[in-house]
Amino acid sequence: IIFSLLLGFCFVGRMSGGSSFAPSSSFVESMWEEIAGLYQAILAHPFNAELASGALAMPTFQFYVLQDSLYLADYARVLATIAARSSEPSTTLQFVRLAEECLVVERGLHATYFGMFGISPELARATPMSPSCCAYVHFLLATAFSAPVEVALAAVLPCFVIYQRVGQDICTRAAAAQGQGSASNPF
């Protein structure tokens, strides 16, 4: 939580063009060092390892894609709420664009994945949000609506940063596995 909050304040400074919150590289490095064990556990999680190797069970991947679609629709609402509550025009504009990008990318990505991995529109409409996804989305929505904007920024920052880094790690591992003669990764 402290890591998220501190990075959130750094993020606010960057977005508003201010330099008072710009972190030093040693500060950011120290925050990554502080969460190194947790981050390594995320990378080593069986879902991520199996996704990278191509061994993930298809129903598990389908469930993930469906939950991700539900999550991103609400995440766009979170970003739009932050945009509406921001007092800085540049931050408002940035978060409006992020919310729009989230919806556009979500629709395109999931439309492609739904077709590629046999997820029917009926199944997508009938799938409820999982309890963990629901809890996280409701935390983000409540934070975006009721906490100070800086706290809301801190709440959404891990999604941007961790998801990007985990995705890069998965891609790196998948490419390395294919370079060593592994079967083609369907994901």
CYANA upper distance limits for C-alpha pairs under 8 A (distance plus 0.5 A):
  1 ILE  CA      5 LEU  CA      6.60
  2 ILE  CA      6 LEU  CA      6.56
  3 PHE  CA      7 LEU  CA      6.57
  3 PHE  CA     31 MET  CA      6.67
  3 PHE  CA     35 ILE  CA      8.38
  4 SER  CA      8 GLY  CA      6.38
  4 SER  CA    154 ALA  CA      5.76
  4 SER  CA    155 ALA  CA      7.12
  4 SER  CA    157 LEU  CA      7.28
  4 SER  CA    158 PRO  CA      6.87
  5 LEU  CA      9 PHE  CA      6.86
  5 LEU  CA    151 VAL  CA      7.19
  5 LEU  CA    154 ALA  CA      5.18
  5 LEU  CA    155 ALA  CA      7.73
  6 LEU  CA     10 CYS  CA      6.89
  6 LEU  CA    154 ALA  CA      7.77
  7 LEU  CA     11 PHE  CA      6.56
  7 LEU  CA     28 VAL  CA      8.46
  7 LEU  CA    154 ALA  CA      7.04
  7 LEU  CA    157 LEU  CA      7.82
  8 GLY  CA     12 VAL  CA      6.75
  8 GLY  CA    150 GLU  CA      7.20
  8 GLY  CA    151 VAL  CA      7.65
  8 GLY  CA    153 LEU  CA      5.84
  8 GLY  CA    154 ALA  CA      4.18
  8 GLY  CA    155 ALA  CA      7.86
  8 GLY  CA    157 LEU  CA      6.61
  9 PHE  CA     13 GLY  CA      6.95
  9 PHE  CA     21 PHE  CA      6.96
  9 PHE  CA    150 GLU  CA      6.87
  9 PHE  CA    153 LEU  CA      8.12
  9 PHE  CA    154 ALA  CA      7.26
 10 CYS  CA     14 ARG  CA      6.96
 10 CYS  CA     21 PHE  CA      5.41
 10 CYS  CA     22 ALA  CA      5.99
 10 CYS  CA     23 PRO  CA      6.54
 11 PHE  CA     15 MET  CA      6.71
 11 PHE  CA     21 PHE  CA      8.29
 11 PHE  CA     22 ALA  CA      8.37
 11 PHE  CA    153 LEU  CA      8.04
 11 PHE  CA    154 ALA  CA      8.50
 11 PHE  CA    157 LEU  CA      8.35
 12 VAL  CA     16 SER  CA      6.63
 12 VAL  CA     21 PHE  CA      7.89
 12 VAL  CA    150 GLU  CA      7.36
 12 VAL  CA    153 LEU  CA      7.71
 13 GLY  CA     17 GLY  CA      6.69
 13 GLY  CA     18 GLY  CA      5.39
 13 GLY  CA     19 SER  CA      6.57
 13 GLY  CA     20 SER  CA      7.08
 13 GLY  CA     21 PHE  CA      5.21
 13 GLY  CA     22 ALA  CA      6.46
 14 ARG  CA     18 GLY  CA      6.54
 14 ARG  CA     19 SER  CA      7.43
 14 ARG  CA     21 PHE  CA      7.74
 14 ARG  CA     22 ALA  CA      6.83
 15 MET  CA     90 SER  CA      7.56
 15 MET  CA     91 THR  CA      6.41
 15 MET  CA     94 GLN  CA      8.40
 16 SER  CA     88 GLU  CA      7.22
 16 SER  CA     90 SER  CA      6.80
 16 SER  CA     91 THR  CA      6.66
 18 GLY  CA     22 ALA  CA      8.00
 23 PRO  CA     27 PHE  CA      6.55
 23 PRO  CA     28 VAL  CA      7.01
 24 SER  CA     28 VAL  CA      7.03
 25 SER  CA     29 GLU  CA      6.51
 26 SER  CA     30 SER  CA      6.51
 27 PHE  CA     31 MET  CA      6.85
 28 VAL  CA     32 TRP  CA      6.82
 29 GLU  CA     33 GLU  CA      6.60
 30 SER  CA     34 GLU  CA      6.65
 31 MET  CA     35 ILE  CA      7.07
 32 TRP  CA     36 ALA  CA      6.34
 35 ILE  CA     39 TYR  CA      6.53
 36 ALA  CA     40 GLN  CA      6.53
 37 GLY  CA     41 ALA  CA      6.71
 38 LEU  CA     42 ILE  CA      6.84
 39 TYR  CA     43 LEU  CA      6.85
 40 GLN  CA     44 ALA  CA      6.56
 41 ALA  CA     45 HIS  CA      6.48
 42 ILE  CA     48 ASN  CA      8.23
 42 ILE  CA    166 VAL  CA      8.32
 43 LEU  CA     48 ASN  CA      6.78
 43 LEU  CA     49 ALA  CA      7.77
 43 LEU  CA    166 VAL  CA      6.88
 43 LEU  CA    169 ASP  CA      8.00
 44 ALA  CA     48 ASN  CA      7.16
 44 ALA  CA     49 ALA  CA      6.58
 45 HIS  CA     49 ALA  CA      6.74
 46 PRO  CA     50 GLU  CA      6.36
 47 PHE  CA     51 LEU  CA      6.47
 47 PHE  CA     56 LEU  CA      7.42
 48 ASN  CA     52 ALA  CA      6.60
 48 ASN  CA    170 ILE  CA      7.23
 49 ALA  CA     53 SER  CA      6.72
 49 ALA  CA    170 ILE  CA      7.98
 50 GLU  CA     54 GLY  CA      6.30
 50 GLU  CA     55 ALA  CA      5.33
 50 GLU  CA     56 LEU  CA      5.11
 51 LEU  CA     55 ALA  CA      6.86
 51 LEU  CA     56 LEU  CA      5.73
 51 LEU  CA    170 ILE  CA      7.71
 51 LEU  CA    187 PHE  CA      7.39
 52 ALA  CA    170 ILE  CA      5.37
 52 ALA  CA    171 CYS  CA      7.15
 52 ALA  CA    173 ARG  CA      6.21
 52 ALA  CA    174 ALA  CA      5.17
 52 ALA  CA    185 ASN  CA      8.23
 53 SER  CA    173 ARG  CA      7.72
 53 SER  CA    174 ALA  CA      6.19
 53 SER  CA    177 ALA  CA      7.17
 53 SER  CA    185 ASN  CA      7.23
 54 GLY  CA    174 ALA  CA      8.04
 54 GLY  CA    184 SER  CA      7.94
 54 GLY  CA    185 ASN  CA      4.95
 54 GLY  CA    186 PRO  CA      6.61
 54 GLY  CA    187 PHE  CA      6.95
 55 ALA  CA    185 ASN  CA      8.45
 56 LEU  CA     60 THR  CA      7.34
 56 LEU  CA     61 PHE  CA      7.23
 57 ALA  CA     61 PHE  CA      6.96
 58 MET  CA     62 GLN  CA      6.59
 58 MET  CA    117 PHE  CA      8.35
 59 PRO  CA     63 PHE  CA      6.58
 60 THR  CA     64 TYR  CA      6.73
 61 PHE  CA     65 VAL  CA      6.69
 62 GLN  CA     66 LEU  CA      6.70
 62 GLN  CA    117 PHE  CA      7.38
 62 GLN  CA    119 ILE  CA      7.52
 63 PHE  CA     67 GLN  CA      6.62
 64 TYR  CA     68 ASP  CA      6.42
 65 VAL  CA     69 SER  CA      6.63
 65 VAL  CA    110 HIS  CA      7.56
 65 VAL  CA    113 TYR  CA      7.99
 65 VAL  CA    114 PHE  CA      8.32
 66 LEU  CA     70 LEU  CA      6.94
 66 LEU  CA    124 ALA  CA      6.91
 66 LEU  CA    127 THR  CA      7.81
 67 GLN  CA     71 TYR  CA      6.51
 67 GLN  CA    129 MET  CA      6.71
 67 GLN  CA    130 SER  CA      7.58
 67 GLN  CA    133 CYS  CA      7.61
 68 ASP  CA     72 LEU  CA      6.45
 69 SER  CA     73 ALA  CA      6.88
 69 SER  CA    106 GLU  CA      6.96
 69 SER  CA    107 ARG  CA      8.46
 69 SER  CA    110 HIS  CA      7.11
 70 LEU  CA     74 ASP  CA      7.29
 70 LEU  CA    129 MET  CA      7.08
 71 TYR  CA     75 TYR  CA      6.48
 71 TYR  CA    129 MET  CA      8.46
 71 TYR  CA    133 CYS  CA      7.20
 71 TYR  CA    137 VAL  CA      7.16
 72 LEU  CA     76 ALA  CA      6.55
 72 LEU  CA    102 CYS  CA      7.17
 72 LEU  CA    103 LEU  CA      7.65
 72 LEU  CA    106 GLU  CA      7.03
 73 ALA  CA     77 ARG  CA      7.35
 73 ALA  CA    102 CYS  CA      8.21
 73 ALA  CA    103 LEU  CA      6.93
 73 ALA  CA    106 GLU  CA      8.07
 74 ASP  CA     78 VAL  CA      6.87
 74 ASP  CA    137 VAL  CA      7.17
 74 ASP  CA    141 LEU  CA      8.36
 75 TYR  CA     79 LEU  CA      6.78
 75 TYR  CA     99 ALA  CA      8.21
 75 TYR  CA    102 CYS  CA      8.21
 75 TYR  CA    137 VAL  CA      7.54
 75 TYR  CA    140 LEU  CA      8.29
 76 ALA  CA     80 ALA  CA      6.61
 76 ALA  CA     98 LEU  CA      8.08
 76 ALA  CA     99 ALA  CA      4.94
 76 ALA  CA    100 GLU  CA      7.61
 76 ALA  CA    102 CYS  CA      6.24
 76 ALA  CA    103 LEU  CA      6.81
 77 ARG  CA     81 THR  CA      6.54
 77 ARG  CA     99 ALA  CA      7.44
 77 ARG  CA    141 LEU  CA      8.17
 78 VAL  CA     82 ILE  CA      6.82
 78 VAL  CA     99 ALA  CA      8.45
 78 VAL  CA    140 LEU  CA      7.07
 78 VAL  CA    141 LEU  CA      5.99
 78 VAL  CA    144 ALA  CA      6.39
 79 LEU  CA     83 ALA  CA      6.73
 79 LEU  CA     95 PHE  CA      6.18
 79 LEU  CA     96 VAL  CA      7.54
 79 LEU  CA     98 LEU  CA      7.30
 79 LEU  CA     99 ALA  CA      5.74
 79 LEU  CA    144 ALA  CA      8.40
 80 ALA  CA     84 ALA  CA      6.69
 80 ALA  CA     95 PHE  CA      6.75
 80 ALA  CA     96 VAL  CA      6.12
 80 ALA  CA     99 ALA  CA      6.07
 81 THR  CA     85 ARG  CA      6.67
 81 THR  CA    144 ALA  CA      6.58
 81 THR  CA    145 PHE  CA      7.13
 82 ILE  CA     86 SER  CA      6.52
 82 ILE  CA     92 THR  CA      7.94
 82 ILE  CA     95 PHE  CA      7.32
 82 ILE  CA    144 ALA  CA      6.34
 82 ILE  CA    145 PHE  CA      8.25
 82 ILE  CA    149 VAL  CA      7.01
 82 ILE  CA    152 ALA  CA      7.46
 82 ILE  CA    153 LEU  CA      8.03
 83 ALA  CA     91 THR  CA      7.16
 83 ALA  CA     92 THR  CA      4.64
 83 ALA  CA     93 LEU  CA      7.42
 83 ALA  CA     94 GLN  CA      8.06
 83 ALA  CA     95 PHE  CA      5.44
 83 ALA  CA     96 VAL  CA      6.23
 84 ALA  CA     92 THR  CA      6.93
 85 ARG  CA     92 THR  CA      8.32
 85 ARG  CA    149 VAL  CA      7.26
 86 SER  CA     91 THR  CA      7.00
 86 SER  CA     92 THR  CA      6.18
 86 SER  CA    149 VAL  CA      6.96
 87 SER  CA     91 THR  CA      8.32
 87 SER  CA     92 THR  CA      7.94
 88 GLU  CA     92 THR  CA      6.70
 89 PRO  CA     93 LEU  CA      6.63
 90 SER  CA     94 GLN  CA      6.61
 91 THR  CA     95 PHE  CA      6.60
 92 THR  CA     96 VAL  CA      6.59
 93 LEU  CA     97 ARG  CA      6.71
 94 GLN  CA     98 LEU  CA      6.69
 95 PHE  CA     99 ALA  CA      6.49
 96 VAL  CA    100 GLU  CA      6.71
 97 ARG  CA    101 GLU  CA      6.50
 98 LEU  CA    102 CYS  CA      6.46
 99 ALA  CA    103 LEU  CA      6.91
100 GLU  CA    104 VAL  CA      6.64
101 GLU  CA    105 VAL  CA      6.25
102 CYS  CA    106 GLU  CA      6.27
103 LEU  CA    107 ARG  CA      6.54
104 VAL  CA    108 GLY  CA      6.77
105 VAL  CA    109 LEU  CA      6.24
106 GLU  CA    110 HIS  CA      6.28
107 ARG  CA    111 ALA  CA      6.30
108 GLY  CA    112 THR  CA      6.68
109 LEU  CA    113 TYR  CA      6.60
110 HIS  CA    114 PHE  CA      6.05
111 ALA  CA    115 GLY  CA      6.80
112 THR  CA    116 MET  CA      6.60
113 TYR  CA    117 PHE  CA      6.28
113 TYR  CA    119 ILE  CA      8.34
114 PHE  CA    118 GLY  CA      6.40
114 PHE  CA    119 ILE  CA      5.04
114 PHE  CA    120 SER  CA      7.21
114 PHE  CA    121 PRO  CA      8.45
115 GLY  CA    119 ILE  CA      6.68
115 GLY  CA    120 SER  CA      7.93
119 ILE  CA    123 LEU  CA      6.90
119 ILE  CA    124 ALA  CA      7.35
120 SER  CA    124 ALA  CA      6.82
121 PRO  CA    125 ARG  CA      6.69
122 GLU  CA    126 ALA  CA      6.63
123 LEU  CA    127 THR  CA      6.52
129 MET  CA    133 CYS  CA      6.67
129 MET  CA    134 CYS  CA      6.29
130 SER  CA    134 CYS  CA      6.45
131 PRO  CA    135 ALA  CA      6.54
132 SER  CA    136 TYR  CA      6.70
133 CYS  CA    137 VAL  CA      6.57
134 CYS  CA    138 HIS  CA      6.51
135 ALA  CA    139 PHE  CA      6.63
136 TYR  CA    140 LEU  CA      6.78
137 VAL  CA    141 LEU  CA      6.58
138 HIS  CA    142 ALA  CA      6.41
139 PHE  CA    143 THR  CA      6.52
140 LEU  CA    144 ALA  CA      6.47
140 LEU  CA    152 ALA  CA      7.97
140 LEU  CA    155 ALA  CA      7.12
140 LEU  CA    156 VAL  CA      7.67
141 LEU  CA    145 PHE  CA      6.61
142 ALA  CA    146 SER  CA      6.36
142 ALA  CA    147 ALA  CA      8.07
143 THR  CA    147 ALA  CA      5.48
143 THR  CA    151 VAL  CA      7.82
143 THR  CA    152 ALA  CA      5.96
143 THR  CA    155 ALA  CA      7.85
144 ALA  CA    148 PRO  CA      8.41
144 ALA  CA    149 VAL  CA      7.49
144 ALA  CA    152 ALA  CA      5.43
147 ALA  CA    151 VAL  CA      6.56
147 ALA  CA    152 ALA  CA      6.76
148 PRO  CA    152 ALA  CA      6.94
149 VAL  CA    153 LEU  CA      6.66
150 GLU  CA    154 ALA  CA      6.78
151 VAL  CA    155 ALA  CA      6.68
152 ALA  CA    156 VAL  CA      6.95
153 LEU  CA    157 LEU  CA      6.58
154 ALA  CA    158 PRO  CA      8.04
156 VAL  CA    160 PHE  CA      7.54
157 LEU  CA    161 VAL  CA      6.73
158 PRO  CA    162 ILE  CA      5.88
158 PRO  CA    163 TYR  CA      7.95
159 CYS  CA    163 TYR  CA      5.98
159 CYS  CA    164 GLN  CA      8.45
160 PHE  CA    164 GLN  CA      6.60
161 VAL  CA    165 ARG  CA      6.80
162 ILE  CA    166 VAL  CA      6.44
163 TYR  CA    167 GLY  CA      6.43
164 GLN  CA    168 GLN  CA      6.68
165 ARG  CA    169 ASP  CA      6.68
166 VAL  CA    170 ILE  CA      6.65
167 GLY  CA    171 CYS  CA      6.68
168 GLN  CA    172 THR  CA      6.62
169 ASP  CA    173 ARG  CA      6.65
170 ILE  CA    174 ALA  CA      6.52
171 CYS  CA    175 ALA  CA      6.56
172 THR  CA    176 ALA  CA      6.66
173 ARG  CA    177 ALA  CA      6.61
174 ALA  CA    178 GLN  CA      6.78
174 ALA  CA    185 ASN  CA      7.64
175 ALA  CA    179 GLY  CA      6.56
176 ALA  CA    180 GLN  CA      6.83
177 ALA  CA    181 GLY  CA      7.21
177 ALA  CA    182 SER  CA      5.93
178 GLN  CA    182 SER  CA      5.23
178 GLN  CA    183 ALA  CA      7.06
178 GLN  CA    184 SER  CA      7.05
178 GLN  CA    185 ASN  CA      8.21
